[in-house]
């Protein structure tokens, strides 16, 4: 027989401002139970979600037309739309892509489709900027944070999810730093004094993450916190939740700009020290279906990435994999960087193994009529710089940015990353298929710009190809980069077949980089971090 409740809590909904609304009903006179409406709090913790590269919709500053809408994959209609977008990109050459995806003429576009999944009214989600982001990758986790972080306790008791799943030890989900215990009822109760409201943190991913950090700070100071101040609601600091490159933006917010209105940062699959996949894309293009949109070959990728400081900042930094050489030239050949300087040894190097070798100079300016013109052409909007010189300036900026955030993390920070044997990534990258007597004595013969080259030395022709990835990770970020913050942060979750704990190993498989927030383990780690961060809030 079902136990009779001693207290009746009316069912609720949300008003247009996202506040809970109780809907009471009349009961029989003989029903003497207490009817309780739980009061809403006037203290808010804004949660701002920062997506990864290409996860923010962009539009032209000049015309207002969309220039980038990431293809959604949630449902038949979305898949058909993604196919249509891929078809459009199929006929966009490198010059057109470069013209459209210009960091100087692009800005965030909040007019994209969204799905708050009933967590808040759609109009409110639109007001909070959910339409800035890739719907299928980010709206589901944003909706889950909105629901669960505002359903912590009721009638003085933990809500079911928090009393069961939320009460597990972090080690069960792969937390490996140590010293992080399961949430206590007192910690959850403290967090329940606040209303968590989820906002987007879209940014122009073509520009430097340094500049994007300034844009995020401006959004917090000029939009998000004033939103509450004008309504008489107390909100003093924010939480940042990041995906991939969004982690670099948030570190710039905290460590480069020294922004003081942060309660904490939760990183997801962040390339903390970069990813060798970025080198691969500049020499071979992307692989699979994504190549149609992101670039089928070096020409289509370099046209965009060479001018995109944000994209270039995803290259391996000087401390990548603890400073070990990661680029191998030929079977059992030389490994770079030798002197711990990937910027000069690889990225600015014009030899055959450089990021943009001399033979690919024309790719820096695909709209130039000839390769010679690409080497001498002046920029239209600035000083007389060749594309090669502009590229050099961008790489020097990358080096400075890497230096400014190296081993620097906000206090407190939590992070989670994939370490899986089947989600392979390029931790090291090998030009494989032959040997040479000397790396510098060979002459380039041909480059198909899909990762295959021919070289010639005194012995003969050498055919090399970029080998497939062999290192565990999430398919994009290798574990060596995802794990890099572990000694510097409050907690770090290692998830996948090489992870630890019952739920880290659940199913004995990892997750894909782009869809990582669709995995229950990453969401658990994010919710846990949010409650921990809330302990530092003192304005309820």
Buried (B, 14 or more C-beta within 10 A) or exposed (E): EEEEEEEBBEEBEBEEEBBBEBEEEEEEEEEEEEBBBBEBBBBBBBBBBBBBBBBBBBBBEEEEEBBBBBBBBBEEEBBEBBEEBBEEBEEBEBBBBBBBBBBEBBBBBBEBBBBBBEBBBEEBBBBBBBBBBBBBBBBBBBBBBBBBBBBBBBEEEBBEBBEEBBBBBBBBBBBBBEEBEEBEBEBBEBBBBBBBBBBBBBBBBBBBBBBBBBBBBEBBEEEBBEBBEEEEBBBBBBBBBBBBBBBBBBBBBBBBBEBEBBBBBBBBBBBBBBBBBBBBBBBBBBBEEBBBBBBBBBBBBBBBBBBBBBBBBBBBBBBBBEEEBBBBBBBEBBBBBEEEBBBEBBBBBBBBBBBBBEBBBBBBBBBBEEEEEBBEBEEEEEEEBBBBEBBBEBBBBBBEBBEEBBEBBBEBBBBBBBBBBEBBBBBBBBBBBBEBEEBEEBEBBEBEBBBBBBBBBEEEEBEBBBBEBEBBBBBBBBBBBBBBBBEBBBBBBBBBBBBBBEBBBBEEBBBBBBBBBBBBBBBBBBBBBBBBBBBBBEEB
